[in-house]
Amino acid sequence: MLIRRLAAEERLTTSFPLQAYAFEATPPSRERVDAFHRYLPYNKGNRTLVVEEGGEARATASAVPMRQNLRGAVLPMAGVAGIATHPLARRQGYVRALLCQLLDEMRDGGHPVTALYPFRASFYERFGYVGLPRARTVRFSPADLAPLLRAELPGTVGWERIGVGYPHYRSFTERCLRERHGFAIFPDFRDVGLRDRDDRWLITATVDGSVVGALTYRIDDHGGELVGDDLLAADPYARALLLQFLARHVDQVERISLRVPADELPELWLTDLAVHVEARVSRPGSPAPMARLLSVDALAGLPAGPGRVRVDLVDDRWLAGTHLLDGVDGRLALAPGGRTAVTGGGPVPTATLTAAGLSALAYGVLDPAEVHIRGLGEVGPAAADELRRLFPRALPYLFADF
């Protein structure tokens, strides 16, 4: 088995065909094969590895160099994508070998966190990944938004094609990255594909000259559906401005669909809003995202409560050893080897955690008791209390779909 990194042009005859077979309708049409060439520039900065045997590609995996907000800190993130195996080479350990090397290289390159959309969540849990909430799909009639047409709202709404308005959209997603836990965005070389395809409308909500909300969408047909992407809003006024614009489509479309974060409550947006909210997770086809820490250093300096606990990290290639986690002055301090941190000595409870267990706490998706129940660590009551103070529950919103 030989694992090597692909040069850009090699993807056309190695990784792209394997990925197309795994994730698209096959055999691909001639038009789709031709499209590989157009797609190539948006992969130029990816790290793509391939397993070869006898000179033939047997499996491939890529990492997109992204950024993600972890409890307020914006960190380099490895977005793992395009993991695919030749149908005659599956279940032979190729993906395991690829993923280990890919994450080694991304971690050594300064990416302390990573996320992906799994083909099977249990497979990636063994690699230390833990599930994140899936964005909700919201469907409703524009007629139910009628009360917003009478509302006096601060700000204005802009409407244009995404090819024209892309700079405003990108700037606002950069703001969301700084402000929203779990939020991740593509690097510029990948994200400009949205601009270049130019197959969406863009509406932006602006208050005092600043963009505070954005939505990209398309309309499938007259009397059909207005299909929105992620509804991004900095506050309720921004959200109301975007919905007010959508209300004006009452005589054009029958339905509106949007994606919203898991902490959004559309049933409370308006009185008498008949709304269907769904988070569909299925295998294969509709996975919830997963994420993990690749370095304990990702935790240093994060906002934290006044907790103090020693953690033994076990059963992982990238996270290991004993560390004292100490919430000092509202920020997390780390002491390797379990040495006493800034707040002084005294008995400190200990928890044994897998990488998935620690990642679940850092991302705020599981309570310490749930970590124990799920078999992701041994957490006693005293350690659980400290971990709750250090890592309050939070709902991450990954946003990027890759």
VOGU-3710 file (C-alpha; in Angstrom, 3 decimals, decimal comma):
1> mlirrlaaee> 0,000/0,000/0,000  1,317/3,405/-1,008  -0,248/6,616/0,349  0,729/9,815/-1,390  -0,509/13,351/-1,857  -2,044/14,175/-5,217  -0,997/17,057/-7,391  -3,896/19,233/-8,542  -4,301/17,849/-12,066  -4,100/14,244/-10,858
11> rlttsfplqa> -7,462/14,621/-9,151  -9,187/14,478/-12,534  -8,277/10,823/-13,067  -7,934/9,581/-9,457  -9,916/11,175/-6,634  -12,727/12,799/-8,644  -13,902/9,546/-10,309  -13,829/7,654/-6,997  -15,755/10,426/-5,236  -18,289/10,669/-8,061
21> yafeatppsr> -18,947/6,924/-7,861  -19,432/7,131/-4,071  -21,636/10,226/-3,867  -23,330/10,860/-7,219  -25,503/9,235/-9,854  -23,380/6,813/-11,854  -22,081/6,144/-14,415  -21,436/9,881/-14,815  -22,558/11,570/-18,004  -20,028/13,062/-20,383
31> ervdafhryl> -21,189/16,499/-19,221  -20,466/15,582/-15,607  -16,993/14,323/-16,461  -16,340/17,580/-18,289  -17,498/19,437/-15,180  -14,603/17,919/-13,225  -12,327/20,382/-15,029  -14,470/23,337/-13,959  -14,518/22,087/-10,376  -10,749/21,663/-10,161
41> pynkgnrtlv> -9,811/25,280/-9,246  -12,031/25,149/-6,160  -9,934/22,262/-4,831  -6,511/23,784/-5,436  -5,739/24,313/-1,743  -7,102/20,996/-0,495  -4,825/18,279/0,780  -5,880/15,138/-1,097  -4,360/11,755/-0,375  -4,752/8,545/-2,329
51> veeggearat> -4,000/4,898/-1,588  -2,468/3,095/-4,530  -1,767/-0,535/-5,162  -0,219/-1,705/-8,386  -0,365/1,848/-9,668  -4,151/2,047/-9,307  -6,089/4,346/-6,964  -7,947/2,288/-4,361  -9,170/5,007/-1,972  -8,972/8,757/-1,493
61> asavpmrqnl> -9,617/11,419/1,150  -9,302/15,205/1,236  -9,009/17,904/3,863  -10,178/21,452/3,204  -8,247/24,082/5,224  -11,118/25,923/6,902  -11,721/28,010/10,032  -14,128/27,313/12,884  -15,353/29,119/15,973  -14,880/27,058/19,144
71> rgavlpmagv> -16,531/28,867/22,062  -15,435/32,239/20,701  -11,951/31,321/19,460  -11,512/31,127/15,676  -9,229/28,183/14,938  -7,849/26,524/11,796  -10,061/23,529/11,031  -9,539/20,516/8,783  -12,774/19,882/6,905  -12,485/16,208/5,964
81> agiathplar> -14,390/15,368/2,792  -14,483/13,174/-0,278  -13,594/9,923/1,473  -14,238/7,244/-1,124  -13,055/3,717/-1,866  -13,062/1,700/-5,074  -15,992/-0,780/-4,869  -13,597/-3,735/-5,132  -11,338/-2,389/-2,373  -13,811/-1,670/0,411
91> rqgyvrallc> -13,472/-2,976/3,982  -9,754/-3,566/3,624  -8,531/-0,828/5,967  -7,696/1,752/3,306  -9,864/4,513/4,756  -8,463/3,962/8,238  -4,905/4,304/6,966  -5,796/7,350/4,872  -7,619/9,131/7,668  -4,792/8,584/10,151
101> qlldemrdgg> -2,228/10,059/7,778  -4,497/12,899/6,674  -5,221/13,990/10,245  -1,543/13,612/11,174  -0,620/15,999/8,382  -3,385/18,506/9,129  -2,579/18,530/12,851  1,128/18,984/12,134  0,141/21,810/9,789  -1,547/23,728/12,605
111> hpvtalypfr> -5,181/22,577/12,471  -6,253/21,804/16,065  -9,889/20,948/15,205  -11,572/18,969/12,456  -15,100/18,290/11,215  -16,788/16,076/8,638  -20,083/14,644/7,426  -19,869/10,883/8,054  -20,945/7,994/5,884  -21,441/6,144/9,185
121> asfyerfgyv> -21,203/7,996/12,503  -20,076/4,985/14,535  -17,063/4,537/12,245  -15,847/8,072/12,923  -16,640/7,935/16,617  -13,817/5,394/16,827  -11,600/8,157/15,435  -12,633/10,506/18,232  -15,377/12,405/16,401  -18,627/13,319/18,132
131> glprartvrf> -21,949/14,327/16,599  -23,020/17,954/16,191  -26,609/19,168/15,691  -27,950/19,046/12,173  -29,454/22,222/10,768  -33,262/22,229/10,718  -35,316/22,570/7,547  -38,303/24,878/7,981  -41,295/24,906/5,604  -44,224/27,318/5,671
141> spadlapllr> -46,579/29,306/3,467  -45,657/32,899/2,624  -49,268/33,811/3,424  -48,567/33,181/7,115  -45,916/35,912/7,069  -48,533/38,588/6,250  -48,349/40,312/9,692  -44,745/41,262/8,944  -45,844/43,334/5,954  -47,393/45,803/8,406
151> aelpgtvgwe> -44,375/45,902/10,722  -42,150/48,987/10,888  -38,651/47,575/11,085  -35,293/49,339/11,372  -33,083/48,819/8,373  -33,404/47,983/4,692  -33,281/44,925/2,458  -31,092/44,522/-0,608  -31,801/42,064/-3,449  -29,360/40,929/-6,122
161> rigvgyphyr> -27,790/37,864/-7,661  -25,117/36,208/-5,566  -22,565/36,804/-8,330  -22,918/40,540/-7,721  -23,546/40,531/-3,975  -20,993/37,899/-3,010  -18,588/40,346/-1,248  -21,375/41,408/1,137  -22,343/37,781/1,750  -18,770/36,671/2,391
171> sfterclrer> -18,183/39,587/4,735  -21,259/38,679/6,775  -20,277/35,016/7,051  -16,899/36,219/8,351  -18,799/38,109/11,040  -20,812/34,979/11,876  -17,539/33,080/12,143  -16,299/35,509/14,789  -19,544/35,519/16,758  -21,139/32,057/16,494
181> hgfaifpdfr> -19,979/28,912/18,303  -19,277/26,040/15,922  -19,570/28,184/12,791  -17,148/27,197/10,019  -16,472/28,710/6,613  -14,560/27,658/3,521  -11,268/29,191/2,430  -11,546/31,823/-0,258  -10,484/29,493/-3,082  -13,429/27,186/-2,339
191> dvglrdrddr> -16,042/29,728/-1,320  -15,849/31,741/-4,549  -17,531/28,826/-6,294  -20,798/30,222/-4,924  -20,073/33,506/-6,705  -18,939/31,869/-9,926  -21,931/29,529/-10,232  -24,215/32,542/-9,746  -27,268/30,285/-9,376  -28,801/31,964/-6,324
201> wlitatvdgs> -30,523/35,195/-5,408  -29,160/37,019/-2,371  -31,113/39,152/0,067  -29,308/41,131/2,740  -30,664/42,984/5,743  -28,756/46,185/6,515  -28,984/48,405/9,589  -26,926/51,608/9,916  -24,827/50,628/6,944  -23,880/47,182/8,258
211> vvgaltyrid> -25,142/43,850/6,925  -26,933/42,056/9,772  -28,662/39,246/7,873  -28,387/37,285/4,645  -30,166/34,536/2,748  -29,395/32,909/-0,589  -32,265/31,226/-2,416  -33,739/30,073/-5,703  -37,337/29,600/-6,937  -38,107/26,287/-8,598
221> dhggelvgdd> -41,215/27,442/-10,515  -44,233/29,717/-10,438  -46,648/28,317/-7,884  -43,882/26,114/-6,560  -41,298/26,554/-3,822  -38,865/29,255/-2,808  -35,909/27,158/-1,711  -33,687/29,018/0,721  -30,294/28,059/2,053  -29,219/29,012/5,589
231> llaadpyara> -31,108/31,904/7,167  -28,313/33,992/8,706  -29,415/36,754/11,067  -27,542/38,630/13,754  -30,698/39,420/15,755  -34,523/39,199/15,600  -34,822/42,460/13,644  -32,521/41,131/10,929  -34,491/37,898/10,767  -37,778/39,823/10,545
241> lllqflarhv> -36,446/41,957/7,681  -35,569/38,825/5,692  -38,924/37,183/6,421  -40,740/40,383/5,509  -39,127/40,203/2,063  -40,222/36,571/1,709  -43,797/37,533/2,621  -43,994/39,501/-0,640  -43,915/36,226/-2,596  -47,396/35,183/-1,476
251> dqverislrv> -48,813/35,321/-5,018  -45,752/33,710/-6,582  -44,914/30,559/-4,620  -46,907/28,097/-2,556  -44,169/27,188/-0,097  -40,956/28,521/1,383  -38,229/26,318/2,797  -35,154/27,436/4,723  -32,411/25,977/6,871  -31,984/27,263/10,415
261> padelpelwl> -29,688/26,375/13,331  -30,777/23,866/15,952  -31,350/26,615/18,536  -33,797/28,526/16,323  -37,521/28,236/17,189  -39,572/29,038/14,080  -42,826/28,124/15,795  -42,358/31,275/17,891  -41,587/33,667/15,024  -45,219/34,716/14,546
271> tdlavhvear> -48,691/33,957/15,847  -50,614/31,518/13,605  -47,498/30,541/11,651  -48,132/26,992/10,468  -44,647/25,603/10,164  -43,009/22,232/9,672  -39,583/21,907/11,305  -37,501/18,854/10,499  -34,006/17,593/11,223  -33,620/14,486/9,119
281> vsrpgspapm> -30,658/12,207/9,770  -30,374/9,073/7,673  -27,734/6,642/6,465  -26,723/6,973/3,730  -27,579/10,354/2,334  -28,402/12,800/5,128  -25,836/12,681/7,946  -25,454/15,011/10,892  -21,981/16,562/11,067  -19,269/15,448/13,475
291> arllsvdala> -16,210/17,191/14,921  -13,287/16,573/17,224  -10,242/18,165/18,780  -6,895/17,235/17,285  -4,905/19,066/19,944  -5,567/19,802/23,613  -4,004/23,198/22,988  -7,246/24,162/21,215  -8,787/24,519/24,683  -6,253/26,987/26,078
301> glpagpgrvr> -7,784/30,373/26,777  -11,369/29,423/25,951  -14,122/31,006/28,074  -14,727/28,748/31,080  -16,489/28,712/34,410  -14,722/28,288/37,776  -14,142/24,545/37,471  -11,063/22,462/38,083  -10,570/18,860/37,006  -7,827/16,461/35,990
311> vdlvddrwla> -8,464/14,481/32,809  -6,723/11,338/31,647  -7,017/11,090/27,857  -6,993/7,512/26,565  -7,355/5,401/23,432  -6,462/8,062/20,902  -3,688/8,774/18,433  -3,796/12,567/18,795  -5,014/13,304/22,332  -3,205/11,574/25,171
321> gthlldgvdg> -1,762/12,091/28,615  -2,979/13,695/31,803  -3,962/17,353/31,915  -5,281/19,669/34,587  -8,065/21,902/33,278  -8,497/25,029/35,360  -11,003/27,833/34,829  -8,820/30,794/35,787  -10,344/34,275/35,619  -12,987/33,012/33,228
331> rlalapggrt> -10,455/31,414/30,864  -9,350/27,808/30,577  -5,752/27,118/31,619  -3,989/23,826/30,893  -1,286/22,161/32,947  0,268/19,051/31,363  0,805/15,988/33,491  -1,925/17,041/35,898  0,241/19,583/37,698  -1,543/22,156/39,828
341> avtgggpvpt> -2,566/25,192/37,759  -2,723/28,831/38,680  -5,455/28,567/41,296  -3,332/26,604/43,768  -3,196/23,071/45,161  -5,745/20,835/46,840  -7,565/17,667/45,830  -8,856/17,690/42,295  -11,399/15,196/40,886  -10,282/13,113/37,923
351> atltaaglsa> -12,134/12,017/34,798  -10,969/9,529/32,183  -12,026/10,653/28,722  -11,717/9,433/25,161  -11,091/11,966/22,424  -14,783/11,853/21,539  -15,665/12,478/25,186  -13,445/15,534/25,509  -14,584/16,811/22,110  -18,232/16,439/23,145
361> laygvldpae> -17,600/18,607/26,187  -15,558/21,201/24,312  -18,211/21,576/21,600  -20,944/21,610/24,257  -23,071/18,836/22,755  -23,092/16,344/25,663  -23,417/16,656/29,425  -20,655/14,858/31,403  -23,250/12,275/32,481  -24,088/11,622/28,828
371> vhirglgevg> -20,382/11,199/28,080  -20,347/8,465/30,724  -23,572/6,859/29,507  -22,321/6,803/25,913  -19,127/5,016/26,930  -16,935/7,971/26,013  -15,320/8,229/29,428  -15,432/7,496/33,131  -16,829/10,558/34,872  -17,725/10,517/38,558
381> paaadelrrl> -20,171/12,982/40,161  -17,492/15,357/41,473  -15,651/15,458/38,145  -18,961/15,903/36,300  -19,793/18,984/38,374  -16,427/20,548/37,578  -16,697/19,739/33,880  -20,163/21,327/33,715  -18,697/24,551/35,070  -15,751/24,438/32,690
391> fpralpylfa> -17,795/23,505/29,611  -21,389/24,822/29,801  -23,750/23,260/27,278  -23,773/25,049/23,927  -25,301/24,310/20,529  -22,720/24,586/17,743  -23,854/25,568/14,251  -21,393/24,248/11,664  -23,018/26,050/8,684  -20,526/24,901/6,015
401> df> -21,694/21,868/4,062  -18,875/19,851/2,504
//
